[in-house]
Structure formats: C-alpha cells, structure tokens
Amino acid sequence: MDFDLSNDQLDVQKLCREFADAEIAPHAEEWDAKAEFPLDVVKKMGSLGLLGLPFPERYGGAGADTVSYALAVMEIGRADASVGVTMAAHVSLGASPLFMFGSEEQKQRFLVPLAQGQRLWAFGLTEAQAGSDAGATKTTADLKNGSWTVNGTKCFITNAGTPITAGVTITAVTGRGENGRTEISNIIVPQDTPGYSRAKPYKKMGWRASDTRELLFQNAQVPEDHLLGPRGKGFRQFLDTLDGGRISIGALSVGLAQACYDAAARYAKERHQFGQAIAKFQAVQFQLVDMAVEIDLARTAVLKAAWLKDKGRDFAQAAAIAKLYSGELSRRCANAAVQIHGGYGFMDEYPVSRYWRDCKINEIGEGTNEVQRMVIARQLGF
Ligand SMILES: Cc1cc2nc3c(=O)[nH]c(=O)nc-3n(C[C@H](O)[C@H](O)[C@H](O)COP(=O)(O)OP(=O)(O)OC[C@H]3O[C@@H](n4cnc5c(N)ncnc54)[C@H](O)[C@@H]3O)c2cc1C
C-alpha cells in the first residue's frame, strides 16, 4: 500500500491551504455574522480552477483526481465550512451529474462554464415530504409538444440562488411504469426558465454564508432535450450522485474537525489556570489526543473512498463509512473544542462557537447518520 500523496495532489493541497489561510479564514466570521454569500472569493476559486477540479480539461476542468478534490475540500472547509459546502455542492451535486449522465451537447452547453468556474449549479432532490425518502418526490414534469411542464416545490437547495447560479438539475415524476411505480427522471432547469423562481435564503444555524433556498416550479417550461440521461433513470442517477457527494461531505467534516483541533490546541497552550497552561492537564491532553486520533482515521477513510473512486472501483460503502464517521467526528471535535475554551468558547468572538454551529449539518445533509447506517447495512447484506 502507498499512503504517499503524489506531487500533483500535494500541489493542490498546498494551493488550497495557502488560499484558504489568506483569502477565506480572515473573513469567515464576518460572512457568518452577516449571513453573506462571499461572491468575490467564490469567483476567485473559480479562476483558480477549484470549481472544476475533478473534471477533464476538455470540459473546462482542471483534470485532477478525486483524492486531490477531497484534499481541496478539506483545506477550504477548514477555513470556512460555508465556502467549503459551496464548492462541494457545486462540484459533487451540481456539475457531476451533468458530467456523468449528460449528452456531449449538454456537457458543452452546461458543464463547461461550471467547470471553468464562471457559474454555479445546484441539485434539487429534497422536498418537504421527500427527504430521506427522496424517491417519494411529488414534483412532476409532463412532456407535451416538445416541452416539459414542471410543477412542484423543492426545499433546502444549496447554491440555487447566488448571483452566478446558472441553474439546477431536479428530480421529477415523469410518468408511471408498467408496474404502477412512479417513473423519476432528472431535468436540467436553467435559471431563467419561465415559471421557475427561488424563495429568499433560509435563516440557518450554520453554513450561514452558503446559499440555501426553496425552489418553486409553477408550470415551468423546459425544452424536451433538457432531460438528463435516459427517461426513468433519475432514481439510480441521484443515488450515484449522492455516493460521490458523500466523499465531499466527509472531506468537509474532516476540514472542520481539523479547524476545531487547531483552535483547541492553540488555546490550550495559551490559557493558564492553576498557574500553568491548561494543555498541561492530562484531562485536556486526552481530549486533544482523541481529536487527533479520530481526525487521522477519518482523513484516511475519506481518502480511501476517493482513491477507490479514482480506480473505478465500487466506492459506495467506503463513501458512506467515510461520511458517517467524519460527520459524527466533526460534532465530537466541535464539542471538545468548545469545552477546552470554557466560557470563551460560548462567545461569538471565538471561532469554535461557529464550528459548533457548523458541524451539526454534517450529520444531516447528503443522507443523515441513520441513512448512512441503512446504506452500510445493505452493503453488509442485511
Ligand atoms: C443546509 C442544508 C443544505 C442542503 N442542501 C441540499 C441540496 O443542495 N440538495 C438537496 O436535494 N437537498 C439538500 N438538503 C436536504 C438534506 O439532504 C435533507 O435535509 C436530508 O436528506 C434529510 O431529509 P429531511 O430533512 O427531510 O429529514 P427526514 O428525512 O424527515 O428525517 C428526519 C429524521 O428521521 C430519520 N429517518 C428518516 N427515515 C428514516 C429511516 N428509514 N430509518 C431511520 N431513521 C429515519 C432521519 O435520519 C432524521 O433523523 C440540504 C439540507 C440542509 C439543512
């Protein structure tokens, strides 16, 4: 086994670490407080190629592998989980389905500007009554006279309403199969589609600088050729999309956990009680050691899932394991980091209070902890 990163992977990691330290971390607190989408920094990430990292150069991407992409999300997420999820949702949920299932014409038209980092794209799966049970989607798309008429509402959709969002791919019921089961397909909906609108951004506990909205489709008219992949394959397509997305949420969780450790270790050396730095107390050391041990394991699990994907091997179980473990770990690390900061950790002026608010969604988004356990149980043959 070879645990060394290649020179290309190390270069991506270094670029992202330096960019995140210089351009993201110093502003994260302000963006969070104002719930402000950091448009300028996202555009800069686009210019650096970070928004198209794992896509081939012929589609405007940087041609990097999934391991590099995971390392990049870890570094960006370490500085700011909101910016990290903006990148992760754009690449793994927005652009990836277009790359995986789009026709050549759709890739040229929709994927290229995304991979070049000029525009963002969203993925609209969740509905008010279809969350973990995403196949229960109620949004409909009826084909008539060369156009899909879309009706329904999607909720909690990331990147759907930023000033540079170019559109969303949604799941919709396009008919019924012979067995009476609903036929689900994916439809590409450009931002300026008549009848498609976005609500105001949600007010959120964490990821406050990311864009999350409800989407409304009222007789929205979408051309017939905006069907993504074969009709009726939408269910399988979104499961495949979520497998890849779990690697990126795992990476985001590792980045946040690392930020928690860094802040807690720094503070433990500075803060004195009973005449010495609190880092001298074994009870504090043990919390830091547990964080470091688990972060190491989680990073390895995420990179293993990314490596399997790069090798073209089945990575669904590895991605679910990585996402589940890293998500839970990020919550444990955020909790420990606040504990080590004592009362100061409860104050907004210390970043660990933001980390504590940001970590929870890692156990919910892209499949809750319970859903990950269901996926892993299925993989184990139960
Ligand atoms: C900030 C944010 C960003 C998001 N971005 C996107 C996005 O870009 N695109 C998108 O499509 N969605 C997005 N989502 C939606 C997200 O994926 C869902 O919230 C998530 O899948 C859970 O669905 P739900 O909220 O309806 O919870 P529910 O499915 O109602 O779950 C509620 C609880 O019940 C449990 N539960 C449900 N079913 C079972 C079961 N069978 N066995 C055991 N326990 C069960 C769950 O684990 C959970 O604890 C986002 C959500 C948030 C909060």
The ligand as a Tripos MOL2 file, in Angstrom:
@<TRIPOS>MOLECULE
LIG
   53    58     1     0     0
SMALL
NO_CHARGES

@<TRIPOS>ATOM
      1 C1        -28.2380   23.4370    4.8460 C.3       1 LIG1
      2 C2        -28.8230   22.3390    4.0090 C.ar      1 LIG1
      3 C3        -28.4210   22.1940    2.6920 C.ar      1 LIG1
      4 C4        -28.9970   21.1990    1.8900 C.ar      1 LIG1
      5 N1        -28.6710   21.1270    0.5600 N.ar      1 LIG1
      6 C5        -29.3760   20.2880   -0.2540 C.ar      1 LIG1
      7 C6        -29.1940   20.3050   -1.6760 C.ar      1 LIG1
      8 O1        -28.3710   21.0420   -2.2190 O.2       1 LIG1
      9 N2        -29.9570   19.4930   -2.4420 N.ar      1 LIG1
     10 C7        -30.9040   18.6600   -1.9010 C.ar      1 LIG1
     11 O2        -31.5980   17.9650   -2.6490 O.2       1 LIG1
     12 N3        -31.0860   18.5910   -0.5410 N.ar      1 LIG1
     13 C8        -30.3530   19.3920    0.2810 C.ar      1 LIG1
     14 N4        -30.5590   19.3600    1.6370 N.ar      1 LIG1
     15 C9        -31.5360   18.4330    2.1970 C.3       1 LIG1
     16 C10       -30.9290   17.2860    3.0060 C.3       1 LIG1
     17 O3        -30.2810   16.3680    2.1610 O.3       1 LIG1
     18 C11       -32.0590   16.6730    3.8310 C.3       1 LIG1
     19 O4        -32.3680   17.6050    4.8490 O.3       1 LIG1
     20 C12       -31.6940   15.3330    4.4280 C.3       1 LIG1
     21 O5        -31.5480   14.3680    3.4230 O.3       1 LIG1
     22 C13       -32.7300   14.8440    5.4410 C.3       1 LIG1
     23 O6        -34.0330   14.9550    4.9710 O.3       1 LIG1
     24 P1        -35.1400   15.6770    5.8970 P.3       1 LIG1
     25 O7        -34.5690   16.9690    6.3140 O.co2     1 LIG1
     26 O8        -36.4350   15.7010    5.1660 O.co2     1 LIG1
     27 O9        -35.2650   14.7460    7.1630 O.3       1 LIG1
     28 P2        -36.2070   13.4490    7.3350 P.3       1 LIG1
     29 O10       -35.9840   12.5130    6.1950 O.co2     1 LIG1
     30 O11       -37.5940   13.8850    7.6330 O.co2     1 LIG1
     31 O12       -35.5640   12.7990    8.6310 O.3       1 LIG1
     32 C14       -35.9200   13.1920    9.9570 C.3       1 LIG1
     33 C15       -35.2810   12.1950   10.9120 C.3       1 LIG1
     34 O13       -35.8320   10.8830   10.6860 O.3       1 LIG1
     35 C16       -34.8020    9.9540   10.4290 C.3       1 LIG1
     36 N5        -35.2510    8.9510    9.4660 N.ar      1 LIG1
     37 C17       -35.9030    9.1400    8.2850 C.ar      1 LIG1
     38 N6        -36.1170    7.9720    7.6880 N.ar      1 LIG1
     39 C18       -35.5910    7.0150    8.4810 C.ar      1 LIG1
     40 C19       -35.4920    5.5890    8.4130 C.ar      1 LIG1
     41 N7        -35.9730    4.9020    7.3600 N.pl3     1 LIG1
     42 N8        -34.8870    4.9360    9.4350 N.ar      1 LIG1
     43 C20       -34.3960    5.6140   10.4950 C.ar      1 LIG1
     44 N9        -34.4330    6.9570   10.6150 N.ar      1 LIG1
     45 C21       -35.0420    7.6440    9.6220 C.ar      1 LIG1
     46 C22       -33.6680   10.7900    9.8350 C.3       1 LIG1
     47 O14       -32.4240   10.1240    9.9370 O.3       1 LIG1
     48 C23       -33.7600   12.0480   10.6920 C.3       1 LIG1
     49 O15       -33.1070   11.8510   11.9080 O.3       1 LIG1
     50 C24       -29.9480   20.3170    2.4450 C.ar      1 LIG1
     51 C25       -30.3130   20.4460    3.8010 C.ar      1 LIG1
     52 C26       -29.7750   21.4560    4.5720 C.ar      1 LIG1
     53 C27       -30.2440   21.5780    6.0030 C.3       1 LIG1
@<TRIPOS>BOND
     1     1     2 1
     2     2     3 ar
     3     2    52 ar
     4     3     4 ar
     5     4     5 ar
     6     4    50 ar
     7     5     6 ar
     8     6     7 ar
     9     6    13 1
    10     7     8 2
    11     7     9 ar
    12     9    10 ar
    13    10    11 2
    14    10    12 ar
    15    12    13 ar
    16    13    14 ar
    17    14    15 1
    18    14    50 ar
    19    15    16 1
    20    16    17 1
    21    16    18 1
    22    18    19 1
    23    18    20 1
    24    20    21 1
    25    20    22 1
    26    22    23 1
    27    23    24 1
    28    24    25 2
    29    24    26 1
    30    24    27 1
    31    27    28 1
    32    28    29 2
    33    28    30 1
    34    28    31 1
    35    31    32 1
    36    32    33 1
    37    33    34 1
    38    33    48 1
    39    34    35 1
    40    35    36 1
    41    35    46 1
    42    36    37 ar
    43    36    45 ar
    44    37    38 ar
    45    38    39 ar
    46    39    40 ar
    47    39    45 ar
    48    40    41 1
    49    40    42 ar
    50    42    43 ar
    51    43    44 ar
    52    44    45 ar
    53    46    47 1
    54    46    48 1
    55    48    49 1
    56    50    51 ar
    57    51    52 ar
    58    52    53 1
@<TRIPOS>SUBSTRUCTURE
     1 LIG1         1 GROUP 0 **** ****
